[in-house]
Amino acid sequence: MKTKQVFLGVMMFFATALAITSCKKTDSAQIPAGKQNLSLYMTDGPGFFDKVFVEIKAVQVLVDTTKDTRKNDTCNWDRLGAYIGSTLGNRKDSGLVWTNLNINAGVYDILNLRNGVDTLLASTEIPKGAIRLIRIEIGTNNSVVKDSVTYPLYWPDNKPNYILIKLKGHETEEFLPNKIRLWLDFDVSRSIVIVNNNKFYLKPVFHFFVEKSTASVSGKVKPQDAKAVLTLFNATDTAYALPNKNGEFKMRGLKNGTYSLYVNASNNYKDTTINNIVVQAPKNTNVGVIELKK
């Protein structure tokens, strides 16, 4: 696995994309009529592994170019996702158009994307309209590292090698004229299924969010050897975080509300809970430094 080369390629791609998206607002005038630019980001909901390597081969989106996308709510989206590249879903009378995104294909270490870090999967011109499907093709070069041991990460038998993310058409945010973006949160804790304690299966679960309508919570946990696992929860929402080597953490894509933060500590440190954490989009709530005691 050429992980280092892929990682460097991802970083170079990210730097280039950042330079592009940092241009002046007048750049949006260069987008052709009938087109819009989609920026698709990926971030991570953490799991209890050292590394999670996933090969992403391609990403496509199905855009509904009709005036009222909700009229297509009864479409068989699973069938449309299975027949990408055929005439199904690309008929002019349907208004549904598949577009391949210009991604940097390769192996991604998903756990590098935690605590507020993300990577730009694609920044591509697509037809103007509502995105109804995101199709992510997964390769076979997948593995996990747990307790410094590497295990193959298997794809379920008799399952197609792609993930379909179904949207209603209103989920993206327009941050500049004709420029939209969306974040995909790869939920590692729910995406890896362990069988017989030694066989790992990849069943990807994605959530999606945009910054303008969601909130975040951040902070720092000390000391590092407490190896804390954080759970932020209320009656309707739950998020997880594993602090980085400096003890810092950040949870994103949160709905408005009042939460509790449960800090599960190890190595004889005491667990603790912080209550009444109010989050409100699009702000970040910083809970400060959490000092754990034995």
N, C-alpha and C positions, 0 to 999 in steps of 0.2 A: 504494500500500500504506500503510495507516494504522498503521504499525508502532509509532509512539510512543503512539498511543491504546491500541493493544492491550497494549503493555508496561505502561502505567499501569493498565489494567484488570486485568491479571494480578497486579500488585503489590497492588492494592486487594483483590482476591479472596484473595490469600495472607494479607494482614493480617487479614482477617475470619476466614478459616479457622483462623489461628493462635490468635486469640482464643477460638474455639470449642473447639479441641483443648486449650487451656490450662485448661479448667474443671475443677472438682473431680471426683474419681472417682465421687461420688454421681450425677453427670449421667448415667451409664450406665443408671441405673434408669429414665430417661425413654424409653429405646428400647422400642418396643412388643414384646410377646411375639411370638416367631417371626421377629424382625428382628435385624440386626446393622448396625453402621456401618462402612463401608469408606472408608479414606483411601488414595487412590492418588496416589503421587508420581512425578514424572519428573525424571531427571537425565541427564547427557551423558557418553558416552565420546568424546573429542575427535577431530577430523579436521583436515586441513591446509587450512583455509579461514578467511577473515576473519569471515564470517557464514554461517549456515545457517538460512533461514527456511522453516518448515513450517506449513501450515495444518491445524489439527486441528478438525474439524467436530463430532464426537460420539464418545462412548465408551460402550460397553455391556458388561455382564458376563453370562455364562451361569452360573447358580448351580444346583448339584445339591442338592436338598433331601432326597434319600433318605438312609437310614442308612449305607449303604456305597457311597460314590461310585466305588470301584474296580471295581464290577460293570459300570460304564459305560465302562470303558477301551477297549472295542472299538467305541464309537460312531464314526460318521463325522463328526468334528468340523468338517472343512472344509464338509461339506454343511449342518450345523447353523449354522455361521457365515454361510453364504450366504443362509439363509432366515429371518433375523431379522425379527420382526414378523408372520410367518405362524403357523399353528397348529403347525408343526413345531418341536419343542423347547419348546413352551409347553403341551403336553397335560398335564392333571393327573395322568394315570397314569404319565407319564414322570418326573416329579419335577424336570424341567429348566425353569428359569424365566429368561427374559431380563429385565434391568433396565437402563434408561437412567440413566447417571450424570449428576449435575448439574455439568457442566464449564463452564469459561469458554472458550467456543469462540473461535478466532481464530488469528492468525499468531504462532508462537513462534520467537524467535531461540534455537535449540537450544544454540548455543555459549555463551550466557549461563549455562548450567546446569552448567558444568564445575567441577572442583576442589572438590567437596563441596557445591556449591550445587544446590538442587532447587526445584521448584515443585509446589504441591499442585494436581493436576488436578481432583480431586473429593473431597468428603466427603459420602457419600450413604448413606441407609438402604437395605439390600438384604435379600432373604430370607435367613434363617439357613441356612447350608449351606456346601458346598465350591465355590469358584470354579473352573470348568473352562475357560472361555474369556474372554479380554478382546478386544473388537473395537474397533479404532480407525479411524474414518472420516477419510480424508485429503482435503482440498480441492485446488483447482487453483492456489492462490496461493502457490507454492513457488519459492524461488530460492536461489542461493548467491552469495557475494561472494568472489572469489579475486584477490589482488593488486590490490585496490580496484576490480575490474571485476565488475559484476553479470551473472549468467547465469541463464536460466530453468532450473528444476529439473523435468524431465519425469517423468511417471508412465509406466511401461512400457505399451506397446500391448497391448490385449486383456486387461488385468489389472483385476480389481475394485478399486474405490477404497477398500479397507480393508485392515487388517492383522489377522491372527488370532494371538493369543498363547495357546498351549495349555498348560494347567497340569494337574498331577495332583490338585490339590485340597488340598494341605497346605502350599503355599508362603507363605501370609500368616502374619503373627504377630499374636497377640492381646495388645495392650499395655495394655488395660483391659477389664473385663468387657463382652462383646458389642461390642468395638471392635477392628477388625483393620486392618492396613495392609500396603502392598506398594510397593516402589520399582521403577520401570521405567527401565532404563539404555538410552538411545538411542545405539547404537554408530555414530557418524557415519562413522568410517573404513571401516566395512564396508557402510554404508547408501547411499553415493553412488558410483555407477559412472560413470567418465569414458569417453566414446567419441570417438575421433579427436581427443583433446586439447581439445575445445571444446564437447562436448555432455554434459550432466550428467543422469543418471537417478537417481530416488529409489527405492531398494529397501530399505525400512526393516528393520533388524535390531535387535531388542530383547533385552536380558538382564533378569533380574529378581532381586531380592535383598531380604532384610530385615536390619536392623541386628543383631539378637540372635545371628544365626548366621553372620555374615560379619565380616571385619576390614577395616582400612584402613591405608594408608601415606601419610604426609605429609612435607613438608619445604620447603626453599627453595633455589633455584638462583641463583647470582650469577656474573657480572653479567648485566643484562637483555639487552645487545646480543649475548650468545652465542646467543640465540634457540634455546634447548635444546628438544629433544623427548625425552620420557622413556618408556622401556619397562621395565615390571616383569614378570619372567617366571620360571617354573620349568618342570619337565617337563610339567605338566598345565594351566597357567593363564598367561594373558598379559593385561596391562592397559597402557593408554597414558595419558599426561598431557601437557598443554601448560601450563607455568606462566603465572600471570596477570601483570599489569604490575608487580607487586611481587616476582615470582619465586617465589611460593608455589604449591604444588600439593598435590593430594590424590586418591588413588585409592581407590575404595570397592567394596564387594561382593566382597571377596577371600576365597578359601578358606584354611583353615589350611595353613601350610607354610613352607618356607624359600625365599626368592626372591633374585634378583639384579636390580639396577637399572642399566640402561644409559642413560647420558646422552649423546645425540647432539647435539654442539654445531656452531655455524656461525661464520662470520666469523673464521676462523683459530684459534678456541679448540679445545683438545684434548678429545676424547671421554674419558669415564671410566666405570668400572663399579664399583658397590658390591655386594659379595657378602654372603651369609649374613645376609640380612634376615629375621628370624623374625616372622611375623604369626600372631596367635591371636585368634579371635572372643571377645567383641565389641570387642576393644581396637583402638586406633590406635597404630601404630608410627611415631614421628617420627625420620627419619634426619638431622635437623638441617640446617645450611647446607652446601650443596655449592658450593665456590668453584672455578670453572673457570679454567684458566690457558692462555696462548698458548704 
